[in-house]
Amino acid sequence: MIRPILLLALTTTPALTDTTRPQALQVLLDYHAAACTAQGGNLFVPDDAVTEARLRGTGDAAAILDSARLSCSTAPGMFCADIIGCELNVFVGEAQHSLIVQGWSLVPEGNDQLLQVTIAGALLNKPEPGTFLMTWDETRNSLIEINQDK
């Protein structure tokens, strides 16, 4: 019985204690782990839950936490709502911007990338979802929408 518990500890602990991640990201992962523990489960953070990006407008690499990839053993869909989507958090340095998205991708732009997100129509007060290109604004320390007509 000890071996499976040790194996579980080895698979979850490195992702939760990665010292190369921004502190704000680690705080959020710790919060999610505590929320999962409160549900009687264990949080699993696969390697692909955090993606590094070079968003236009940033001097530093951004870290993107896709909560759709997180799994709580007792509440698998804990970080998503069926109709509106899942939590997506973007970290640049210690700044953080959170969105609820139905999907996302990184779009190449020269040496940088843009974040493309699809947001549920219910969150936009529209009948259909919307797709937006975003990048980081260092002045505001947040994501901003890029006018796609330009």
C-alpha positions in Angstrom: 0.0 0.0 0.0 2.9 2.4 0.6 4.2 2.1 -2.9 1.1 3.5 -4.7 1.0 6.4 -2.3 4.7 7.1 -2.8 4.2 6.9 -6.6 1.3 9.4 -6.4 3.5 11.7 -4.3 6.3 11.5 -6.9 3.9 12.3 -9.8 2.2 15.3 -8.2 4.9 16.9 -6.1 7.4 18.1 -8.8 4.7 20.0 -10.7 3.6 21.7 -7.5 7.1 22.7 -6.4 8.7 23.8 -9.6 11.0 26.7 -8.6 11.3 28.0 -12.2 7.7 29.1 -12.2 6.5 32.5 -11.2 5.6 32.7 -7.5 2.0 33.8 -8.4 1.6 30.6 -10.5 2.8 28.5 -7.6 0.4 30.2 -5.2 -2.5 29.4 -7.6 -1.4 25.8 -7.9 -1.2 25.5 -4.1 -4.7 27.0 -3.9 -6.1 24.5 -6.4 -4.3 21.7 -4.5 -6.0 22.8 -1.3 -9.4 23.1 -3.0 -9.0 19.6 -4.3 -7.8 18.3 -0.9 -11.0 19.9 0.6 -12.9 17.7 -1.8 -11.1 14.6 -0.5 -8.8 14.3 -3.5 -5.3 14.8 -4.9 -4.5 17.3 -7.5 -2.6 16.1 -10.6 -0.7 18.7 -12.6 0.6 17.2 -15.9 3.6 18.8 -17.6 1.3 20.2 -20.4 -0.8 22.2 -17.9 1.7 25.0 -18.0 2.9 26.4 -21.3 5.6 28.9 -21.9 4.9 31.6 -24.4 6.6 34.7 -25.8 3.7 37.1 -26.0 4.2 40.2 -28.0 4.7 43.1 -25.7 6.6 41.2 -23.0 10.2 41.3 -22.2 9.9 38.1 -20.2 8.4 34.7 -21.1 4.8 34.2 -20.1 3.5 31.1 -18.3 0.0 30.0 -19.2 -1.8 27.7 -16.8 -4.6 25.7 -18.6 -6.8 24.6 -15.7 -8.6 22.3 -18.2 -5.6 20.0 -17.9 -5.6 19.9 -14.1 -7.3 16.9 -12.5 -8.6 16.4 -9.0 -9.0 12.7 -8.2 -12.4 13.2 -6.6 -13.7 16.1 -8.8 -12.3 15.7 -12.3 -14.1 18.7 -13.8 -13.4 21.0 -10.8 -11.8 23.8 -12.8 -14.3 23.9 -15.7 -18.0 24.7 -16.2 -19.7 22.6 -18.9 -21.1 25.4 -21.0 -18.8 28.4 -20.4 -15.4 26.8 -20.3 -12.3 26.5 -18.1 -10.0 28.9 -16.3 -7.0 30.1 -18.1 -4.3 32.1 -16.3 -1.5 34.0 -17.9 1.5 35.1 -15.8 4.2 37.5 -16.8 6.6 38.1 -14.0 4.4 38.2 -11.0 1.4 39.8 -12.8 -1.5 37.6 -13.6 -4.6 37.8 -15.9 -7.4 35.2 -15.7 -10.0 34.3 -18.3 -12.7 31.7 -18.7 -12.3 30.2 -22.1 -13.7 27.4 -24.2 -10.4 27.0 -26.1 -7.1 28.7 -26.7 -4.0 28.5 -28.8 -0.8 30.4 -29.5 -0.5 32.1 -32.9 2.9 32.9 -34.2 3.7 36.5 -35.0 7.3 37.0 -36.1 9.5 36.0 -33.2 6.6 36.4 -30.7 3.2 34.9 -30.2 -0.4 36.0 -29.8 -2.9 34.3 -27.5 -6.1 33.3 -29.3 -9.0 32.6 -27.1 -12.6 31.5 -27.6 -15.0 32.9 -25.0 -18.5 31.6 -24.5 -21.4 33.7 -25.8 -23.0 33.5 -22.4 -20.1 35.4 -20.9 -20.2 38.0 -23.7 -24.0 38.4 -23.6 -24.2 37.2 -27.2 -25.7 34.1 -28.8 -22.4 32.8 -30.2 -18.9 32.5 -28.8 -16.3 35.1 -29.7 -12.7 34.5 -30.7 -10.2 37.1 -29.8 -6.4 37.7 -30.3 -4.7 39.0 -27.3 -1.3 40.0 -26.1 0.3 41.4 -23.0 0.3 45.1 -22.2 3.3 45.8 -19.8 1.8 49.2 -18.9 -1.4 47.6 -17.6 0.2 44.4 -16.6 -2.6 42.5 -18.2 -3.8 40.9 -21.5 -5.4 43.2 -24.1 -7.4 42.4 -27.1 -5.7 43.2 -30.5 -7.9 44.8 -33.1 -7.9 42.1 -35.8 -8.7 44.7 -38.6 -5.2 46.1 -38.4 
